[in-house]
Amino acid sequence: MEIKVSNFGDILMSRPAGREAFLMAKAYVFKELKTNEAITLDFDGIKVLAPSWADEFLSGVKREFSNEIQYINTENPSVKASLKTVLE
């Protein structure tokens, strides 16, 4: 399942906004997720990604789903730095 992170906005900041985005995705997007289907997060179109938003969103995904998570279009310096901070 591929999820376009830009559907949540192109400037993603704050922990509360990340949690809200995860809860929305859980209710509407992830309900279509098949068992053991990989989750691909596409960061194309993201201008700013704050580590707090990424941490809240990704923590929710990891906590709720045991699926493999892949990240694509992470060349943006903001996305790259935030993912590095959160995933290490």
N, C-alpha and C positions, 0 to 999 in steps of 0.2 A: 504494500500500500504506500503510495507516494502522497505526502502532505506538503502543500506549498505553504511555507511559514508566512509568506507575504499575505496570505488570506487574513492574518491577524493584524496586519498593518505593516508599514515599512520602517517605522521607528518604534522599536520594541524595548521599552524601559519599564522598570519597577517590578518588584516582586508581586504586588497585588495584581498587576496586569498580566503577568505570566501565569499566575494561578487561575485567573479568570479565563485566559486563553486555553489552558489545559482542561478546565472543567467543561468549556464549550466543546472542545475537540472530543472529550470523553463521551459527551452526550450525543453528539451529532456525527462526528467523523469516525471515531474508533469503533462505533457500533457495527460497522461494516467489516471490521478486521477479522480475518480468519485465523484460526489457531496456527501458530508457528509461522505466520506470514511476516516477512521482514517489513519493518517500518522505515521508509526513506523520507527524511526531512530535507526538503529543497529550500535553500536559503536565497534563491534567485530573487532579486528585487528588494532585498533588505538593505536599508541605508544605515541603520544603527541597531545593534543588538547589545543590550546591557547584560553583563554577567548575572545580575539578579533575576532578570526576566528568563534568561536561558536556564538558570539553575532551577527555578520554580517549575517551568514547563517540562524540562527534561527529567527532573526528579519525579514528577507525577507520572510521566510516561514509563519510566523504569520501575516505579513502585507498583503500577497497575498492570503492566504487561511484561511478560517475559520474552517477548519477541526481540529478534536482532534489530538493532537500530543503526541505520546508515545515514551519512550526512553528505549532501552534494551541494555544489555551488557555494563553497565556503571561502572563496578568494577574497571577499571584502575584508579589509583589515579589522573592522569592528567585529564581524562574525568570527573570523579566525581567532582573534584574541579572546573573545568571550568563550568560545568552545574550548579553547586550550585551558582557560582558567577553570571552567566547570568540569571538564572531563578528566582532568589530572588530579 
